């Protein structure tokens, strides 16, 4: 008989083995990876497009931003090749190639070869004017490297090695984001201005990273600087530590999104804010990612099935069916995202194949199809998250035959 | 199915399982090594960093370079600009002006249009020059016997700066500003301005800045040849 310690070791080894096999066998984030890559490439497209009219000032031989000198080393030949003096006259080639590649990846779906091409081209474009880059660009460079390994096609990989590296690289994207926030929070905790809560008061006086309204507010209400500075540290620390807890994730992502919307408009770091928001999709569940992709689909045709017992819900859906916004199904669709659709009150299927949804997700899916409901999306999403739709979705189960009917043995 | 087929299936299954295990182990090991290096690279000085700093830096640079200070621990709180003035053939100088002044309202109004990046490009010659003056001043003060040594005054150091890429870039900035704003300009001159923010106690003083450091540089002719070499 083995000693308990040895048994524990064997148990641990078995678990590690099972985990490693799972890493190479399953791809649990296929849809999220696809959405994440699309948004990152979409961000790169926007970032370059907004500065394209300024190309002479940023990338040409006469630009005021002077790049590093080209060195005859492999890194420069791949990622800084446009710093060669004879190529500087053609400085627009790489940004245009970058726009074409990212547009293609965003519109018709990314692939591994496209990921490699976008990585090389983006590094070349950004290395032409390092002085205008910010944290968002730096993070995107790292993520673009990981995306070369991630399966971004949206369909399962055939080889276990590709699956293993894809899973690990996608996990690296998530860790990288958490690490960013952890480092930033730790540095802030060591800064005297951040400790005293006066950091935002002073930053708001820097022309480039401020807004007149922001400084006026800080000057008249000094408490704002205190709250803002501490909130920034709190959100960054909370993100790094709590984003791994699924129940807390929506709150953490929501708080961080608010922080970056504030940074985008208050400090003028719009690209950085947008990059961080795109990064958050790495933490979306497969269901939410499918919902987002479905929403983005331009030609959705929705069919809906309502459980016959849910009379209140039927009353709400009926006008939409009557107005031909939705088509009603007589029986429930077969599979809804691998969920058990047996107890669902409301099921929605996009006949174009972009996804199928149940209950709260189905309500949100309908809401984005009906254009006049779009302004209410934030409210509907909040209500869905706190479970406020349950009264509409489950009236029959609550009100009438919840228990099984008595059988007549007589 | 014959026993041979079953045996083949079992063997194939076993090989696939081993391959999956090896792939998973290799990928996870690579992940752990990569993040260990990243942590060492980003961590403050500690025993592990003392041991692995050279290795971590060699591994991370330049492909995985990262720096997550994000306005911390000491956020930049000064505004640095170059003010430019131009002289026509008669030698009469215009007022000092900030060539980027018209971009700020656009930057505040249209956050998503890239004016922020343009302003960063336009302020780059100024920040570049400021860093050079600061470095020279710090070196001078370290060598000097007292902080009040007139040789270490910012203006003295700025005026004595040798020709270099920073000075050439700032000169190009001034020449371009004069060429754009004063078609009759014959000479251009610039000065480096560093605006210091209002202290909390000064916030209702009615002035926009606490104080301004000002370093004036020598004027140059508009047709002066310039070479701005890379860093």
Interface residues (C-beta under 8 A of the other chain):
Chain A: X17 X19 X20 X21 X22 X23 X24 X25 X50 X51 X53 X54 X57 X58 X63 X64 X65 X66 X67 X68 X69 X70 X75 X79 X83 X129 X131 X132 X135 X138 X139 X141 X142 X145 X160 X161 X163 X164 X165 X167 X168 X171 X172 X175 X176 X179 X180 X181 X183 X184 X187 X188 X190 X191 X192 X193 X194 X198 X199 X201 X202 X203 X205 X206 X207 X208 X209 X211 X212 X219 X222 X264 X265 X268 X269 X270 X271
Chain B: X16 X17 X19 X20 X21 X23 X24 X25 X26 X27 X28 X30 X31 X34 X35 X38 X39 X42 X62 X63 X64 X65 X66 X67 X68 X69 X70 X71 X72 X73 X74 X75 X76 X77 X78 X79 X81 X104 X107 X108 X111 X112 X113 X114 X116 X117 X118 X119 X120 X121 X122 X123 X124 X125 X165 X169 X172 X173 X195 X197 X198 X200 X203 X204 X228 X229 X230 X231
